[in-house]
Structure formats: C-alpha cells, structure tokens
Amino acid sequence: MMRRRGVTVFSVSDHDTLDAYDAEPSLAQRAAATVVTGVEINTTYRGNEVHVLGYGVARDAPAFADALAANREARAKRVAEIVRKLNAAGVDLPLDAVLAESRGSSIGRPHVAMALVRGGHVASVDAAFKGLLSRGGPAYVPSLHITPQHAIALIASAGGVSVLAHPGRMRDDDVIDELHDAGLVGLEVFHPSHSQGQVAHFRRRARELGLVMTAGSDFHDRRYNAAGVGVEVDVDDVRPFLDLVT
C-alpha cells in the first residue's frame, strides 16, 4: 500500500510495542522507503487519554522496554474488562475473538471493535466506539497508564524524539503547554481526523512553542481507517523533524 501511494518516509508506530522492527526481511527492505523507528505510547493525564509518539528510539534501552511491557499488561487487563462488560450487557463476544484480531500484537480497543464488526454485532468500527466502547458506553473502561510527562522522559532517555499524537482528538489541548515544559519535541499537526481549522491552529501552536511538526495517517486496519496509508504533506513543514530522525 505504501508503494502504491508513493510513501517515501514512514514509521510503524504500534501502540506500546516495537515488535514490528523484528520483521524479516526488514520493513525498509519490504517498503523500499526510509523507515524511522517509532512507537505510540498510551498515557493518561487529567481525564485525557494522551498518546505520545516516540521516534528514533533505541530499542535496547531497558527502562523504555520495561515501561512498554507494563503498558501492554495494562492494555490486556483493560480489554479483558471491556469484554466482561460487553458480555454482561448481552453482547456475546469471546475474548479469544479479540485476541485473534490483534494477531499477537499489543492489544487494544480497536481490536475489540474489529471483533465486534466481524461477529456481526455492529456495522463498523466507528459504530462500535460510539455505541459501546467510548466514555458513557456500556463497555467503557478508563485507561490507567503512565503520564505523558513520564513517557516524554522515557523517550528522551532512549535517544528519541517525543511527539504529541493527534492533538485534535483530545478533549483539552491546553495540555500542550504543560508537555512542552516537560520536554515535548513535536506536534502531530497533520492527521486525517484534523480539520483545516485544526491544522492551522496546531501549526500556529507548534511555531509559538518551537515544536517540530509531524504527519501521520494513523493507519491501523482497512476497517479502522478507510483513507489508507500515507499523508500528503509539504516536505518543508516536516523537514525539521526529519532532520532529527533521519
């Protein structure tokens, strides 16, 4: 898909795992493009589920690896509780069906949504989130992860660049200032969920705070993101970021 789209620089930033970079042949060989090691770390702060991207991280940093492992364990417990709540609400969804959707990767709510679609319980991933899995839904379970400040420090300790993912999806983007003070390096300005107004807003915030700008398609699965892989972006907008990681 990346070859068809003409993607030239990419990262497989899975949630709380770097397992994609163990693939043989390597991602760079398979995609014929420049690959930047990356991960998306789930964090919790002030009622927000905050996702922090770590690019260019050293995969052998012990503290960083331990934190990712702890987050994966928390994710697995959360999914098990979501499935329990679904079953209690009359939705017959076995945990094994969700595990099958994850294919051994770091499990999360998107895999629950995909299993709900495959099982015929909902029409789409979006419907699963809106009707069942989001705050206020019968199977909502809050996330309990490390703080974004902790994630930023861990990424820095692993030699990486910390970026706040899809800030337009947060309930309160005032947290950007706090995270900047904690050492945040970049802001994901260009994202499929961002409106033109949001792109302009976050571009302005990045310039005000001296944060590098990044782009991401946030592609999980065809059922999750019909727009596919790749983001059309002016290279000059992301050049300061690329200079840090390539």
Rosetta blueprint (number, residue, H / E / L):
1 M L
2 M H
3 R H
4 R H
5 R H
6 G L
7 V L
8 T L
9 V E
10 F E
11 S L
12 V L
13 S L
14 D L
15 H E
16 D L
17 T L
18 L L
19 D H
20 A H
21 Y H
22 D H
23 A L
24 E L
25 P L
26 S L
27 L H
28 A H
29 Q H
30 R H
31 A H
32 A L
33 A L
34 T E
35 V E
36 V L
37 T L
38 G E
39 V E
40 E E
41 I E
42 N E
43 T E
44 T E
45 Y E
46 R L
47 G L
48 N E
49 E E
50 V E
51 H E
52 V E
53 L E
54 G E
55 Y E
56 G L
57 V L
58 A L
59 R L
60 D L
61 A L
62 P H
63 A H
64 F H
65 A H
66 D H
67 A H
68 L H
69 A H
70 A H
71 N H
72 R H
73 E H
74 A H
75 R H
76 A H
77 K H
78 R H
79 V H
80 A H
81 E H
82 I H
83 V H
84 R H
85 K H
86 L H
87 N H
88 A H
89 A L
90 G L
91 V L
92 D L
93 L L
94 P L
95 L H
96 D H
97 A H
98 V H
99 L H
100 A H
101 E H
102 S H
103 R L
104 G L
105 S L
106 S L
107 I L
108 G L
109 R H
110 P H
111 H H
112 V H
113 A H
114 M H
115 A H
116 L H
117 V H
118 R H
119 G L
120 G L
121 H L
122 V L
123 A L
124 S L
125 V H
126 D H
127 A H
128 A H
129 F H
130 K H
131 G H
132 L H
133 L H
134 S L
135 R L
136 G L
137 G L
138 P L
139 A L
140 Y L
141 V L
142 P L
143 S L
144 L L
145 H L
146 I L
147 T L
148 P H
149 Q H
150 H H
151 A H
152 I H
153 A H
154 L H
155 I H
156 A H
157 S H
158 A L
159 G L
160 G L
161 V E
162 S E
163 V E
164 L E
165 A L
166 H L
167 P H
168 G H
169 R H
170 M L
171 R L
172 D L
173 D L
174 D L
175 V H
176 I H
177 D H
178 E H
179 L H
180 H H
181 D H
182 A L
183 G L
184 L L
185 V L
186 G E
187 L E
188 E E
189 V E
190 F E
191 H L
192 P L
193 S L
194 H L
195 S L
196 Q H
197 G H
198 Q H
199 V H
200 A H
201 H H
202 F H
203 R H
204 R H
205 R H
206 A H
207 R H
208 E H
209 L H
210 G L
211 L L
212 V E
213 M E
214 T E
215 A E
216 G L
217 S L
218 D L
219 F L
220 H L
221 D L
222 R L
223 R L
224 Y L
225 N L
226 A L
227 A L
228 G L
229 V L
230 G L
231 V L
232 E L
233 V L
234 D L
235 V H
236 D H
237 D H
238 V H
239 R H
240 P H
241 F H
242 L H
243 D H
244 L H
245 V H
246 T L
